[in-house]
Amino acid sequence: MGPERCLALGGLLALAGLLEGRLVRQEEAGFGECDRFFYAGTPPAGPAAAAHVRICQRSEGAERFATLYSTQHRIPVYSAFRAARPAPLGAEPRGLVEPQIDDPNSSLEEVTDEAEAVRSVNKLGSSQALNEDFLGSDYRTGQLYPFSLSSDPHSATFTLTNAAPMTPSFQERWYMNLNSLMERALTPQCGGGDELYIITGAVPSDLRVRDRVSIPEFVWLAACCAVPAGGWAMGFVKHTRDREVIEDVMLRDLEKLLPFHLQLFQNNCGESDQDTEKMKKILEVVNQVQDEERRLDSEGGSEMLSSARGTRSALPPPETSGEGSSLLGGLLGFVATPFIKLCQLIYYLAFGILKYTVYFLWYVTKQVINGLESCLYRLGSATITYFLTIGEELGSIPWKVLKVTVRITRAVLRILCCLLKVVCRVVGVPVRVLVDVATFPVYTIGAVPIVCRDIAMGLGGILSLLFDTAFGTMGGLFQVIFTVCKRVGYKITFDNPGEL
């Protein structure tokens, strides 16, 4: 059993519950691992319907493309894919169904043959179309993602969740338009298609096949090229009425035509940076395709469409015939069948060898051209870089010379300053001595008055001291004499009191 499948079952989720993470709630906008099929990993934005189922179409354990399926109309709303490539040869058309749409508990996690699914899936066909819905009708299972544009060897595009009812003539015209646009316009104008995102869809009408499967009113295609600095976005519409040619529309106009007004690509596929020149070239091819289709109509019919793109048109699913065959017819068929098969095998081998030889030669030529372009680009880039570097160096020489001159001048000035300081210090010693000698008389003469004043003050002090000494000595003598006389007088008075 392959890896878990990302399958959104919308309104059925309430009945089925969460089944080991394989089911995604309707309000979740992603397709799981199949988000890589959308520009910037973002599916179209718009109002969600309970009857819409998000399917990550898987086969042989790998994601092939993404589909938003309407269980109400039993046709896809759109299918999204990338990098369309030529279809592998010899694939048998198969009627594949999506088991988990009708039975969320089914263990079949990938697209399966209806004959195998009918034995294990409960209520098969209750929410999706079956092969029996198209048997005996005037409609075929027209694939939105045609097998002719798929490189899937496992034929996952044959699942009925990728198909809407189309008349044989309309189906052939639609596939012819798709092949022409992809081969001649969209892929060449998007760098080979590696960054090309495609969404194809169908808008249901009120008519139904067997009152079960809605017939599209028109089908559409939206393309987004995400090449840096060279991207673009365009839309195409084709009505299912007879003799209607494909029409080119702007992306915003296409979104207005859709029932839910979906925003098909985030930021309208970088609308502000789109390459208008490439879009003009695409429109030229569209005009050529329209002229070819009108010419085929005027030249007589829808039989020419299959011959115009016969080998590249998608193979319709096998249809059963209700007519009996006679014994002779059966015998002739038995004898002729091996011969026819052998011729078909030889044709497919020859066509395959021729095609892959052409592809190989084209690949080798492309690689050689790419190699030469790369070498020339690198040589030109190196030459330009060399001359730019030389120019920068030559332009920087005057500035570098000026910088060196300024640095030399600053160094010389610093040396002169140092020498001047040394000279000043050396010359400063005798200059100070001479200044001191020159100023000595001035200082000496200035000091004479002070010395004289000091001498005069000293002499005055000496005289004052001598006077003080003389007067002190005399006063002392007088005091002694006076004291002695006083004592003698007292003694005489006491000795001779009567005499007194």
Buried (B, 14 or more C-beta within 10 A) or exposed (E): EEEBBBBBBBBBBEEBEEBEEBBBEBEEBBBBBBBEBBBEEBBBBBEBBEBBBBBBBBBEEEBBBBBBBBBBBBBBBBBBBBBBEBBBEEBEBBBBBBBBBBBBEBEBBBBBEBEEBBEEBEEBBEBBBBBBBBEEBEBBBBBBBBBBBBEBEBBBBBBBBBBBBBBBBBBBBBBBBBBBBBBBBBBBBBBEBEBBBBBBBBBBEEEBBBEBBBBBBBBBBBBBBBBEEBBBBBBBBBBBEEEBBBBBBEBEEBBEBBEBEBBBBBEBBBEEEBBEEBBEBBEEBBEEBBEBBEEBBEEEEBEBBBEBBEBBBBBBBEEEEEEEEEEEEEEEEEEEEEEEEEEEEEEEEEEEEEEEEEEEEEEEEEEEEEEEEEEEEEEEEEEEEEEEEEEEEEEEEEEEEEEEEEEEEEEEEEEEEEEEEEEEEEEEEEEEEEEEEEEEEEEEEEEEEEEEEEEEEEEEEEEEEEEEEEEEEEEEEEEEEEEEEEEEEEEEEEEEEEEE
